[in-house]
Amino acid sequence: MSTVSILKTSPETLVQDYQELMHMAQYNKTISHENETILKLNLSWTLFYPACSTPPWQLEGVLKTLKEDEFQNVTAVENQTVVTHPWKGAYLNKWLPLLEKYQTDFQPLTNVEWTVHHPKSEMMVMEEIFGEVLVPKMFYGNNIIHLPTMKTHGHTTTTGSMKNAFGGLIPKYRHHAHKKIHEVLVDLLAIQKEIHPGIFTVMDGCVCGNGAGPRTMDPFIGNVILASSDPVAIDALAAKIMGFDPLKIDYIKMAHDRGLGMGDVDQIEVVGMDKGELKDLNFGFHVNKSPVIKWDQRIRKKTMNIKWLHHLLFNSPIFKTFIFASEFYHDKLWYPRTGKKNIDEFKKTEWGHMFEKYEYGEFPKFTEVKEWDPY
């Protein structure tokens, strides 16, 4: 039976609660000392916005637990997208001083060797969309711990452990996956099970995101944290807590049906919270779509069967227009007008006060990735 641990938490007890959470989920039975452990961070926006990316307290809770349990070989990773920058995001989300404190390297996946992987599992769409499957060579034979946040997503309803692998197992051209995103997530989980000896997830729901995720959301104080060695189970329980029926979310249902994990919350062993309290835990979230996601879906769907036009729009320099539109809307319009107001309100909360206590550190020195082809 799949197990998910869940705890109510507060800024005063959070770091210790993360340790208890991971031990309740028996992470050390999944994550072996014999292998390197990769922390797959979540960077949904280069800029800081509540619930959008891995918060510093989540990173500290996991790093402190690993250090006290004598895990020596730990590396944190994140990839670059057409709208995010790993080094700038690591600075603005206050990861770098914590990584230095716990002697953990930060490795953008733009700077590692990728290799062709030949899946043993039957792929639903990966080969159809991308032609070949590429994975970071450093992932082979090593553990991975995902650090997602609890939030909604305009493409997938919710996002969590399974979606977090999206940034680690597709080097570029990820926007093409939006055509069949649910199937892609299921394929990625099957690939993870082939290359990682241990997969574990620690999800932060202290501050959640509701609405037009994964960026332009309404912050919601949830005060919960979750952990599990089953990516499907933790995503299913998180979806249930957010107010959705997990088995009506395609990527969870598909993964459940293919035996990749447990998507039926009635068959998940939940530890750390009694059944009555868990039953009453319903955040009542809803999903909105930002104009960027809405138009992305409309244009892709309408041009899907017109191959020359679809290729022209999404595989040529014309796509830069969409990138510019996304960055302009998110960074220049929404963030200064609406985002900053939400951040100001967030700073008045106990979690906002906690975020303020963490340091940015020095702005990192890095070499820009050349020839970053997004098409």
C-alpha positions in Angstrom: 0.0 0.0 0.0 1.2 3.5 -0.9 1.9 5.8 2.1 1.7 9.6 2.3 2.7 11.4 5.4 1.1 14.8 6.2 1.5 17.3 9.0 0.0 20.5 10.0 2.8 23.0 10.6 3.7 26.6 11.5 6.8 28.8 11.0 7.9 28.1 14.6 8.1 24.3 14.1 8.5 23.9 10.4 12.1 22.8 10.0 11.6 20.1 12.7 8.3 19.2 11.2 9.9 18.4 7.9 12.3 16.0 9.6 9.4 14.2 11.3 7.4 14.2 8.0 10.2 12.6 6.0 10.9 10.0 8.7 7.2 9.1 9.0 7.2 8.4 5.2 10.3 6.3 5.8 12.3 8.1 3.2 15.5 6.4 4.2 14.0 3.1 2.9 13.7 4.7 -0.5 16.7 7.0 -0.6 19.9 5.0 -0.1 23.1 6.4 1.2 25.0 4.4 -1.4 23.9 6.6 -4.3 24.1 10.3 -5.0 20.9 12.2 -4.1 19.6 14.8 -6.5 17.2 17.4 -5.2 14.9 18.5 -8.1 13.9 22.0 -7.2 10.8 23.7 -8.6 11.3 27.0 -10.4 8.1 28.1 -12.1 9.1 31.8 -12.2 12.5 33.4 -12.1 10.8 36.1 -9.9 9.7 35.4 -6.4 6.0 34.8 -6.0 4.3 32.9 -3.1 3.7 29.2 -3.8 5.2 29.5 -7.3 8.5 27.9 -6.6 10.3 25.9 -3.9 10.3 28.2 -0.8 13.5 28.5 1.2 12.0 26.8 4.3 11.1 23.7 2.3 14.7 23.5 1.0 16.1 24.0 4.4 13.9 21.4 6.0 15.0 18.8 3.5 18.7 19.7 3.5 18.8 19.7 7.3 17.2 16.3 7.4 19.6 14.8 4.9 22.6 16.3 6.7 21.6 15.0 10.1 20.9 11.6 8.6 24.5 11.7 7.2 23.7 11.9 3.4 27.0 13.2 2.0 26.5 13.3 -1.7 23.7 15.7 -2.5 23.2 18.0 -5.5 20.4 20.4 -6.2 19.3 20.9 -9.8 16.9 22.9 -11.9 16.6 23.5 -15.7 16.2 26.6 -17.8 13.0 27.3 -19.8 12.1 30.0 -22.3 10.8 32.0 -19.4 12.9 31.0 -16.4 16.6 31.4 -15.6 18.1 28.9 -13.0 20.7 31.1 -11.5 18.6 34.2 -11.2 15.7 32.2 -9.9 18.0 30.5 -7.3 19.0 34.0 -6.1 15.5 35.6 -6.1 13.9 32.6 -4.3 16.7 32.6 -1.7 18.1 29.1 -2.3 21.8 29.9 -2.6 22.7 30.8 1.0 21.0 27.6 2.2 22.8 25.4 -0.4 26.1 27.0 0.8 25.2 26.4 4.4 24.5 22.8 3.9 27.4 22.3 1.5 25.2 21.4 -1.5 26.1 22.2 -5.1 23.6 23.9 -7.4 23.7 22.4 -10.9 21.7 24.0 -13.7 20.8 21.2 -16.1 21.7 23.4 -19.0 25.3 22.7 -18.2 25.3 18.9 -17.8 25.7 16.1 -20.3 22.4 14.7 -21.7 22.2 11.2 -23.2 19.7 9.3 -25.3 17.5 7.0 -23.2 15.8 4.0 -24.7 12.8 3.3 -22.5 11.9 -0.2 -21.6 8.4 0.9 -20.8 5.9 1.5 -23.6 5.8 5.3 -24.2 2.4 7.0 -24.8 3.7 10.1 -26.6 7.3 10.9 -25.8 8.8 9.5 -29.0 5.9 10.9 -31.1 6.5 14.4 -29.8 10.2 14.6 -29.2 11.6 11.9 -31.5 14.0 10.6 -28.9 14.1 10.6 -25.1 17.0 12.6 -23.5 17.9 12.5 -19.8 20.8 14.0 -17.8 23.6 11.5 -17.6 24.0 12.4 -13.9 20.5 11.0 -13.1 21.3 7.4 -13.9 21.6 5.2 -10.8 21.0 8.1 -8.4 18.2 9.0 -6.1 15.9 11.9 -6.7 13.9 14.0 -4.3 11.3 16.3 -5.8 10.4 19.6 -4.0 7.1 20.8 -5.5 4.6 23.2 -4.0 0.9 22.6 -3.7 -0.8 24.6 -6.5 -3.1 24.6 -9.5 -2.0 24.6 -13.1 -3.8 25.8 -16.2 -2.6 22.9 -18.3 -2.9 20.0 -15.8 -5.4 21.2 -13.1 -2.9 20.5 -10.4 0.9 20.2 -10.3 3.1 18.3 -7.9 5.6 15.5 -8.0 4.8 14.2 -11.5 4.9 17.6 -13.1 8.1 18.5 -11.3 9.9 15.8 -13.3 8.9 17.8 -16.4 11.8 20.2 -15.8 14.3 17.5 -15.2 13.8 15.1 -18.0 13.2 17.3 -21.0 16.1 19.5 -21.9 14.5 21.9 -24.4 11.4 22.2 -26.5 9.2 21.5 -23.5 6.3 23.7 -24.9 5.6 20.9 -27.5 4.5 18.7 -24.6 1.5 20.9 -24.1 -0.2 19.1 -26.9 -0.5 16.0 -24.8 0.8 17.1 -21.4 -1.0 14.4 -19.3 0.4 11.6 -21.4 3.9 13.2 -21.2 3.8 13.3 -17.4 2.9 9.6 -17.3 5.7 8.7 -19.7 8.1 10.7 -17.6 7.2 8.8 -14.4 7.8 5.5 -16.2 11.2 6.8 -17.3 12.0 7.9 -13.7 11.3 4.4 -12.5 13.8 3.1 -15.0 16.7 5.4 -14.2 16.3 6.2 -10.4 16.8 3.6 -7.7 14.8 5.8 -5.4 12.1 8.5 -6.0 10.8 10.6 -3.1 8.7 13.7 -2.9 8.4 16.4 -0.3 5.6 18.8 -1.0 5.1 22.2 0.6 1.6 23.4 1.3 2.4 26.1 3.8 1.6 28.6 1.2 -0.5 27.2 -1.7 -1.5 28.6 -5.1 -5.1 28.8 -6.2 -6.5 29.9 -9.6 -4.4 30.6 -12.7 -1.3 28.5 -11.9 1.5 27.9 -12.0 2.4 31.6 -11.7 -0.5 34.1 -11.6 -2.3 32.6 -8.6 -3.9 33.8 -5.4 -1.7 32.8 -2.4 -3.5 30.6 0.1 -2.2 29.8 3.6 -2.5 26.0 3.9 -0.2 25.2 6.8 0.4 21.6 5.6 3.4 19.6 4.3 3.3 16.2 2.6 5.9 13.4 1.7 5.8 10.1 -0.1 7.8 7.6 -2.1 4.8 7.3 -4.5 4.6 10.3 -6.8 1.0 9.4 -7.9 -0.3 9.0 -4.4 1.1 12.3 -3.1 -0.3 14.2 -6.2 -3.7 12.5 -5.6 -3.9 13.4 -1.9 -2.8 16.9 -2.7 -5.4 17.2 -5.4 -8.1 15.9 -2.9 -7.0 18.5 -0.3 -7.1 21.2 -2.9 -10.8 20.2 -3.6 -10.5 18.1 -6.8 -11.4 14.5 -7.6 -7.9 13.0 -8.3 -9.2 10.3 -10.6 -10.8 12.9 -12.8 -7.4 14.5 -13.4 -6.1 12.8 -16.5 -2.4 12.4 -15.5 -3.3 10.9 -12.1 -5.9 8.5 -13.6 -3.6 7.4 -16.4 -0.7 6.8 -14.1 -3.0 4.9 -11.7 -4.4 2.7 -14.5 -0.9 1.9 -15.8 0.2 0.7 -12.3 2.7 3.5 -11.8 1.3 4.5 -8.5 -1.9 4.8 -6.4 -4.3 7.5 -7.5 -7.3 6.3 -5.4 -7.1 8.2 -2.1 -9.2 5.6 -0.3 -6.4 3.1 -0.9 -3.6 5.3 0.3 -2.3 4.9 3.9 -2.2 8.4 5.4 0.0 8.9 8.4 0.4 12.0 10.6 -3.2 13.2 10.5 -6.3 11.4 11.7 -9.1 10.6 9.2 -11.5 13.1 10.6 -9.1 16.0 10.3 -8.1 14.9 6.8 -11.7 14.6 5.7 -12.4 18.2 6.7 -9.3 19.4 4.9 -10.7 20.9 1.7 -9.2 24.1 0.3 -11.9 24.6 -2.3 -9.5 25.5 -5.1 -10.5 26.2 -8.7 -8.5 26.4 -11.9 -8.3 29.5 -14.1 -6.2 29.9 -17.2 -4.0 32.9 -17.7 -4.3 34.5 -21.1 -0.9 33.0 -22.1 -2.1 29.4 -21.3 -5.5 30.0 -22.8 -4.2 31.2 -26.1 -1.4 28.6 -26.1 -4.1 25.9 -25.9 -6.4 27.5 -28.5 -3.7 28.0 -31.1 -2.1 24.6 -30.6 -5.5 22.8 -30.8 -6.7 24.7 -33.9 -3.4 24.2 -35.8 -2.7 20.6 -34.7 -4.0 19.1 -38.0 -2.5 21.8 -40.2 1.1 20.5 -40.0 2.8 23.3 -42.0 1.1 26.0 -40.0 1.7 24.3 -36.6 5.4 23.8 -37.5 5.7 27.5 -38.6 4.2 28.8 -35.4 6.0 26.5 -32.9 9.2 25.4 -34.6 10.5 28.6 -36.1 11.6 32.1 -35.0 7.9 33.1 -35.0 7.7 31.3 -31.7 9.8 34.1 -30.2 6.7 36.2 -30.5 4.9 33.9 -28.0 7.9 33.9 -25.7 7.9 37.7 -25.7 4.2 37.9 -25.1 4.4 35.5 -22.1 7.3 37.4 -20.6 5.7 40.8 -21.2 2.4 39.7 -19.7 3.8 37.9 -16.6 6.8 40.1 -15.8 5.8 43.5 -17.1 2.0 43.6 -16.7 0.7 41.1 -14.2 3.6 41.1 -11.7 3.9 44.9 -11.2 0.2 45.5 -11.1 -1.4 42.4 -9.4 1.5 40.3 -8.2 3.2 43.0 -6.1 -0.1 43.7 -4.3 -0.5 40.0 -3.5 3.2 39.9 -2.3 2.6 42.9 -0.1 -0.4 41.1 1.5 1.7 37.9 1.8 4.4 39.8 3.6 1.9 40.6 6.4 1.4 36.9 7.1 3.5 34.7 9.4 4.9 33.0 6.3 5.7 36.3 4.7 7.6 37.2 7.9 9.5 33.9 7.6 10.4 34.5 4.0 11.8 37.9 4.9 14.1 36.3 7.5 16.0 34.3 4.8 18.8 36.0 3.0 19.4 36.4 -0.7 23.2 36.1 -0.5 25.4 37.5 -3.2 24.2 37.6 -6.8 25.7 34.6 -8.5 28.4 34.6 -11.1 27.5 32.4 -14.0 28.1 31.8 -17.7 25.1 32.3 -19.9 24.1 29.3 -21.9 24.8 29.9 -25.6 22.7 28.6 -28.5 19.6 28.0 -26.3 17.2 26.9 -29.0 13.6 26.9 -27.7 11.9 25.6 -30.8 
